[in-house]
Amino acid sequence: MRKFLVVLFLVSLASGLSAQEATIKVIDRNIGINYFGELGFRPGVELDYGWELLKVQKEKQKRIFERSLSMRPSIGYYHYAKYSNNYLFSLKFNYQFKFINKQSKKHLFVEPFVRLGYLRYFFSGDVFETVGNEIEKVNFRGTNSFIFGGAFDLGGYLTKRFDWLLGFDYFAERTEDKLLLNRFVAKLGTRIKLNLK
């Protein structure tokens, strides 16, 4: 049911964008580099690649209002001290509202998104298991989880090539033993534009 709702949501956004009476502009590409801290304090990093699927602009007297739908594959890492190293591979679908000043070309944006992905974590330190009557050291012991969630990013103009980004993220982690764990992430970073106008 959740998959159906996510697909329905994305199709609705795409059809809403294409139905507007406005000019469709050049598709943007960018790379995001973010501090990715679970609960803000468990340090990590996230790299993502923004691939715009649709973009619509409406011009007014002093500003341009832009809406776009993007796909952002990402790789993230964060560390639980004395517990685990966590690797997150995910796909985000972002719906961006951007407000652009016509004269200065400076802008601000708000970007709600949904995220689906895979999380693999490895315990840090030595892990031992009993096999029969013996204790053996086990390397790379950890587990797999599937995640889903979403939240929003805020950002804006920094330079012609760079944007600043502040983000808040929630995802639910579904573990192999059927647990559902809630994760809250704070992000701070930049987006590097690959094609400049």
TABEL-V22162 format. One line per field, one symbol per residue. ss: DSSP state (~ for helix, > for strand, _ for the rest). psi: psi as a letter, one per 20 degrees, with the letter a starting at -180 (. if undefined). A space follows every 10 residues. Layout:
ss->???
psi->???
//
This chain:
ss->_~~~~~~~~~ ~~~~~~~~__ __>_____>> >>>>>>>>__ _>_>>>>>>> >>>>>>>>>_ __>>>>>>>> >>>>>>>>>> ___>>>>>>> >>>>>>>>>> >_____>>>> >>>>>>>>>> >>>___>>>> >__>>>>>__ _>>>>>>>>> >>>>>>>___ _>>>>>>>>> >>>>>____> >>>>>>>>>> >>>____
psi->gggghggggg gggghhgiiq nrppappqqr ppoqpnopjh ioqaqpprpp opgqppqppa girppppqpq pnqqpqpqpo pkfqppppor pqopopopop phgijqrqqp nqrqpqappp qppqappqqp ocjqpqppqk pbrqqqqqba cqqqrapgah hqqqppqppp qpoorhkjqo ppppppqpbq pophpq.
//
